[in-house]
Amino acid sequence: MADIRFDGKVAIVTGAGGGLGRAHALELAKRGAKVVVNDLGGAMDGSGGHSENALKVVEEIKAAGGEAIANGSSVTDDAGVARMVKDAMDAWGRIDILIANAGILRDKTFAKMEFGDFQVVVDVHLFGTVKPAKAVWEIMRTQGYGRIVVTTSSSGLYGNFGQSNYGAAKLGLIGFMNTLKLEGQKNNIHVNAIAPVAATRMTENLMPAEILEQLKPEYVTPGVVFLCSDEAPTGHILTAGAGAFALSRIVETEGVYLGGDATVEAVRDNWAKITDETGQKAYFNGGEQTQKFFRKMQGG
């Protein structure tokens, strides 16, 4: 089969001054995409900020024969996001791909966490994805083409101690993706999620060096770049790390019909049937779940 190429396509990668975003930007450019390298350049907790990191990645891309521009906007700032999109349109006249990768950490147990630490993490991860997606959505609709990759996490999918803020934002992105996949279908806009395990600034203090060496960001990038391609599916959660790739799915059991006069005790007594995994399904939209409940009500 032919290699996947992005000639003539324009990509925005947020948080691309280092780590995962840098790896994604470099690979897209290597395969022919023109890339907006966005990075605020702030500290891991979101403080500070400059675009030097983005400029360095642009220099790498240009040195390899690619085409890129730097942007230092914050993904939480409306004017900054608008400027990022304008930069892309002014330079190349279209936007085909958005990889929403920018993020910060403010880890603490929920008991010790200040509300501000919760708010800022949700702002950067959730709204810092929603705002760029909204800014490119009409462009992609008009083009009849778009690929959006949001960055989720095992902390959102499965939980992680000390990351209630991060986990809430990351699972929120799955709900966001699940609606955009439906609304984007008729305009050939595919929306997927990546759940990476990689050695970045956000993980360097959490694991030993020998493990981090096996978790290079570059080992996640092939999955992300595939999700940006013409052949990409839509509405999928791809997990990736150390060169391994898997699909995460939200599934629902078949369950049991107890009738409109069901009691608390009936739920207790039928818990084994309610939670029986036989025949469980991953629904593509909420209506499919509703249809199941109607079927159960009718004795099916």
C-alpha positions in Angstrom: 0.0 0.0 0.0 1.1 3.6 -0.6 2.7 5.6 2.2 0.4 8.0 4.0 1.1 11.6 2.9 -0.2 15.0 3.8 0.9 17.1 0.7 -1.2 20.2 0.4 -2.7 19.7 3.9 -2.4 22.2 6.7 -2.1 21.2 10.4 -2.3 23.0 13.7 -0.6 21.2 16.6 -1.1 22.8 20.0 1.5 22.3 22.7 4.0 21.4 20.0 7.1 23.1 21.5 8.2 19.8 23.0 7.3 16.2 23.9 4.3 14.7 22.1 3.3 17.8 20.2 6.8 18.3 18.8 6.9 14.6 17.7 3.5 14.9 16.0 4.4 18.2 14.2 7.7 16.8 12.9 6.1 13.7 11.5 3.3 15.6 9.8 5.8 17.9 8.2 8.0 15.0 7.2 5.0 13.6 5.3 4.3 16.9 3.5 1.9 18.8 5.8 2.4 22.5 6.4 2.3 23.0 10.2 1.4 25.7 12.7 3.6 24.9 15.7 1.7 26.3 18.6 3.2 26.5 22.0 2.8 29.0 24.8 6.2 27.9 26.3 4.9 28.0 29.9 6.0 25.9 32.8 4.4 22.5 33.5 1.8 24.1 35.8 0.9 26.6 33.1 2.7 29.7 34.5 4.9 31.9 32.4 5.1 31.6 28.6 7.0 32.4 25.5 7.2 31.0 21.9 10.9 30.1 21.8 10.1 26.4 21.9 7.7 26.7 19.0 10.4 28.6 17.0 12.9 25.9 17.6 10.5 23.2 16.3 9.8 25.4 13.2 13.6 25.6 12.6 13.8 21.8 12.8 11.0 21.4 10.3 12.5 23.9 7.9 16.0 22.4 8.2 14.5 19.1 7.1 12.9 20.7 4.1 9.4 21.2 5.5 7.2 24.2 5.9 6.0 25.6 9.2 5.2 28.7 11.2 5.3 29.3 15.0 2.5 30.6 17.1 2.8 31.4 20.8 -0.9 31.8 21.7 -2.5 30.3 24.8 -5.2 27.8 23.8 -7.4 29.3 26.6 -7.3 32.8 25.2 -10.1 33.6 22.6 -8.0 36.3 20.9 -5.0 34.1 20.8 -6.8 31.1 19.3 -8.3 33.4 16.7 -4.8 34.7 15.9 -3.5 31.1 15.6 -6.2 30.2 13.1 -5.7 33.5 11.2 -1.9 32.8 11.0 -2.7 29.4 9.3 -5.3 30.9 6.9 -3.1 33.9 6.0 -0.2 31.6 5.2 -1.9 28.7 3.4 -5.6 29.4 3.0 -7.0 26.3 4.7 -6.8 24.1 7.8 -7.2 20.3 7.5 -5.9 19.0 10.8 -6.1 20.0 14.4 -4.2 18.1 17.0 -5.2 19.4 20.4 -2.3 18.4 22.6 -1.5 21.4 24.9 -1.8 20.6 28.6 -0.6 21.3 32.2 -0.7 19.5 35.5 -1.7 20.7 39.0 -1.7 17.3 40.8 -3.0 17.1 44.4 -5.4 14.9 46.2 -9.0 16.2 46.1 -8.9 16.9 49.8 -5.9 19.3 49.4 -6.8 20.8 46.0 -7.8 24.4 45.8 -10.6 25.1 43.4 -8.3 27.3 41.3 -6.1 24.3 40.6 -9.2 22.4 39.4 -10.4 25.3 37.2 -7.2 26.0 35.4 -6.6 22.4 34.5 -10.1 22.1 33.1 -9.6 25.4 31.2 -6.4 24.3 29.5 -7.3 20.7 28.7 -11.0 20.9 28.0 -11.6 24.5 26.9 -8.1 24.6 25.4 -9.4 21.9 23.0 -12.9 23.2 22.6 -11.8 26.7 21.6 -9.4 25.7 18.8 -11.9 23.1 17.6 -14.6 25.8 17.4 -12.3 28.1 15.6 -11.5 25.6 12.8 -14.9 23.9 12.7 -16.6 26.2 10.1 -13.4 26.2 8.0 -13.5 22.4 7.9 -17.2 22.3 7.2 -16.8 24.6 4.3 -13.9 22.6 2.9 -15.8 19.3 3.4 -12.8 17.9 5.1 -11.3 17.9 8.5 -9.4 15.7 11.0 -9.4 16.5 14.7 -7.5 14.6 17.4 -8.1 15.3 21.0 -5.7 14.2 23.7 -7.3 12.2 26.5 -5.6 10.1 29.2 -5.9 6.9 31.2 -6.5 9.3 34.2 -9.8 10.2 32.6 -10.7 6.8 31.2 -9.8 4.8 34.4 -8.7 7.2 37.1 -5.4 8.1 38.7 -4.7 9.1 42.3 -4.2 12.9 42.8 -5.6 13.8 39.4 -9.3 14.5 39.9 -8.9 17.8 37.9 -7.0 16.3 35.1 -9.1 13.2 34.9 -12.4 15.2 34.8 -11.1 17.3 31.9 -9.7 14.3 30.0 -12.9 12.3 30.2 -14.9 15.4 29.3 -13.0 15.4 26.0 -14.4 12.0 25.2 -17.9 13.4 25.6 -16.9 16.3 23.4 -15.5 13.9 20.8 -18.5 11.7 20.8 -20.8 14.5 19.7 -18.4 16.1 17.2 -18.0 12.7 15.5 -21.8 12.8 14.8 -22.0 16.4 13.8 -19.0 16.2 11.6 -19.9 13.1 9.6 -21.8 14.8 6.7 -18.9 17.2 6.1 -16.2 14.5 6.2 -14.8 15.7 9.6 -13.5 12.8 11.6 -12.8 13.3 15.3 -10.8 10.8 17.4 -8.9 10.7 20.7 -5.4 9.6 21.6 -4.6 8.4 25.2 -0.8 8.4 25.2 1.7 6.9 27.6 4.9 8.8 27.0 8.0 10.3 28.6 7.4 14.1 28.6 7.7 17.0 31.1 4.5 15.8 32.6 5.8 12.3 33.4 9.6 12.7 33.9 9.3 12.7 37.7 6.9 9.8 37.9 9.0 6.9 36.4 12.6 5.7 36.5 14.9 6.7 33.6 15.1 3.3 32.1 11.4 3.1 31.8 11.1 6.6 30.4 13.6 5.6 27.7 11.1 3.1 26.4 8.3 5.6 26.4 9.6 8.1 23.9 6.9 10.5 22.5 7.9 9.3 19.0 6.4 5.9 19.8 2.9 7.4 20.2 3.1 9.6 17.1 2.4 6.9 14.4 -1.1 6.4 15.9 -1.9 10.1 16.1 -0.7 10.7 12.5 -2.9 7.9 11.3 -5.9 9.5 13.0 -5.1 12.6 10.9 -5.1 10.8 7.6 -7.7 10.4 4.9 -8.1 6.8 6.1 -8.8 7.7 9.7 -11.9 6.3 11.4 -14.1 8.5 13.6 -15.1 8.4 17.2 -12.3 6.1 18.4 -10.1 6.2 21.5 -6.7 5.0 20.6 -4.3 4.2 23.4 -0.6 4.2 22.7 2.8 3.9 24.4 6.2 2.2 23.9 5.2 1.2 20.4 2.0 -0.6 21.5 -1.5 0.4 20.3 -4.9 -0.5 21.5 -8.5 0.6 21.4 -10.4 1.8 24.5 -14.2 1.7 24.4 -17.1 2.7 26.6 -19.3 -0.4 26.8 -22.7 -1.1 28.3 -24.1 -4.5 29.4 -27.3 -5.9 28.0 -28.8 -5.6 31.4 -32.2 -6.8 32.6 -35.8 -5.4 32.5 -37.3 -5.1 36.0 -40.4 -3.1 35.1 -41.6 0.3 36.1 -42.4 -0.8 39.7 -38.9 -2.1 40.3 -37.7 -1.8 43.9 -34.3 -1.1 45.4 -34.2 -4.7 46.5 -35.0 -5.9 43.0 -31.9 -4.0 41.7 -29.8 -5.6 44.5 -31.1 -9.1 43.8 -30.5 -8.8 40.0 -27.1 -7.1 40.3 -25.4 -10.1 38.8 -27.7 -10.0 35.7 -27.3 -6.2 35.4 -23.5 -6.4 35.4 -23.2 -9.6 33.3 -20.7 -8.7 30.5 -22.2 -11.2 28.0 -23.3 -9.3 24.9 -22.1 -5.9 26.1 -21.8 -3.3 23.4 -20.1 0.0 22.6 -22.8 2.3 21.2 -22.0 4.9 18.5 -24.6 7.3 19.7 -27.0 7.8 22.7 -30.0 6.8 20.6 -28.7 3.3 20.3 -28.8 3.0 24.0 -32.4 4.3 24.1 -33.4 1.8 21.5 -32.1 -1.0 23.8 -34.3 0.2 26.7 -37.4 0.3 24.5 -36.5 -3.2 23.3 -36.2 -4.4 26.9 -39.5 -2.8 27.8 -41.2 -4.7 25.0 -39.7 -8.0 26.2 -36.8 -8.2 23.8 
